Structures are given as structure tokens and as C-alpha cells.
Amino acid sequence: MLFNEYTIIDTISKGNFGANYKASKVGSQDFFLIKEIKKASMLNLSGTIEILKNINHPNILKFIDSKEDPDKIYIIFEYCNGGSLEQYLMEKQKPFSEEEVQYIVKQVVEALKYLNEKGIVHRDLVISNLLINYESEEDLNQKNILKAKIKLADFSLSTYLEKGKLLDQAVGNVKYIPPEILKHQSYDETIDIWSLGVVCSLLLANSYPYENKALLHDNDVNYFLPETLSKEAVSFINCIFQYDPKLRKKAPLLMKHKFLCKNVKEFNKINIEDIKEHIEDSKIKINIKDNQWVSKYFGSGIDE
């Protein structure tokens, strides 16, 4: 029993710096997630706890409490019964439908919009940090993602960003971070938007959109999307994968994009003949720094 209150039921995951446990609490029928972390591994322990106490949103994993001993801190959260989107995708072994991606991404953008309003940059938006929670046993058994609540988790790298200021600490997962961090340049909250683009591409294609090593060593980088996508989906990702962070659409504008607010049944199909010079191995090939043609053919997707 942890601090005479929580009983560990199962070990969800274990690593070099800590572990995640499913737990129950005395006097409660609910389950909880306990994140055990070695204090020495956390960059900003007090800052992380402060952020967790200051956020409350339906699409962000709810902070319950924190406890500590001399070596470790134990952060207690609500428990999500569906695991992570990464696990779901691995089990699915095929891309999500555009309807499913729209449903998922809309919730993630809502969470980012809320964090930006609070002046918070997440800095670790990866598919394993997006958790799934089902309201009913039936939805859980059927794994109906269209009935699930998506929750953004893990704020261990998060920080506050003052208006008009920039950050310069190079942190994050190398597969998800944008060019400015890879090149050790200053950055703002749009790094989370870039990471969202990687997540969105993973869900739509079941593969990473580009080779991150190429992004580090070469400005002339292409990313690839399935030619079966709608115009709205390609336009949405193009709003995100802008090399210049000033051109990336932030969360409030992304919420207005047709990919998130239009009925999926009304999405427009791509005429491959129109863009055949940009098709390679049945994928749409888009250069990160030379993508003006995308906006011309697919549109901005946003009526500003």
C-alpha cells in the first residue's frame, strides 16, 4: 500500500527512470494511475507539479495528488482504461480512418488551445502520451475509438512561456520535434503544433512522414502522405508542416480548418492526375520548404 492510501493493482510500464502503475484507493471504487519517477531524472520537478495543479481540461489527464519520499515522487492521476494511442495503433496495424483521425485530433487541438491560453508549452506531444478512456464497458470491449475521450498526458518537459518571449532548451522526442529545435534555435508554442502533425500523419498512414535524420542534416526534406487521403486532410497537415514556425497555424485557427469542422462525408477526393508530378510510390511527396503548390491545389482549409 502506497502511503497507506493506494494499493498497486498492476504494473503498466517500467523504465530506467520510473514506472507507471494501476492502483486503487481505500474508500473509492475508482482506479488511478500512479506515475513513479526518480527525482534525479526530472528536469524541473517543482515546475511540473505547479503546471499540473494549474490545469483542468477534459482532454488533459487529470492530476489528483502527489507524494514523495527521499528518492522518488509519486504523481497520482485519473486512470484511462484504453491505454495509449500508440498501443491502439500497434494493435490495429493499419491507418485510422479520416473520421477517426478527425475525432481524435480535434480533442488534441482543444487541449493545446487550452494550454496555450495558460501560457504552457507541452514539449512532448507524442503518440504514446495520448491516452484513451472509454465511458462504458461496451465501448471498452468494442474499442470504439469514436466513443472515447482522448487525454494528453506527461507534462514532465512542459514549461511556461511568457508572451513575446522564446524558449531555447532543446528537449523532446527527436522523431517529433521541429527543425528549429534540431538546429538549436529559439522556439515558441508552435513546436507542439509540429508534433501534432507527426501524430496526425502516423494515424493517417501508420508510418512517420519523414526521416528525422534528414530533417536534422538537410533543409531540402520531403514528407509523404497516402494518395488516398482527402484534400482536406492534406491541407490540414500542410498547415502544420511549415518550416517557418511563423507560418504554422496555431490551435485556435486549426480548430477552424475544414478537416476538423467539416462533415467527413463531404470531404473532397484528390484527382491524382492533377498532381501526378508530385506522386512517388503511391504517396504524395511534399517538400517542407517548397510546398506552395499544396496550398494552391488543396487550399488553406481555413476561412480567416
Beta strands, then each sheet from edge to edge (+ up, - down):
strand 1: 6-15
strand 2: 18-25
strand 3: 31-38
strand 4: 63-68
strand 5: 72-78
strand 6: 120-121
strand 7: 130-134
strand 8: 148-152
strand 9: 159-160
strand 10: 222-226
strand 11: 279-280
strand 12: 283-287
sheet 1: 1+ 2- 3+ 5- 4+
sheet 2: 6+ 9-
sheet 3: 7+ 8-
sheet 4: 10+ 12- 11+
end
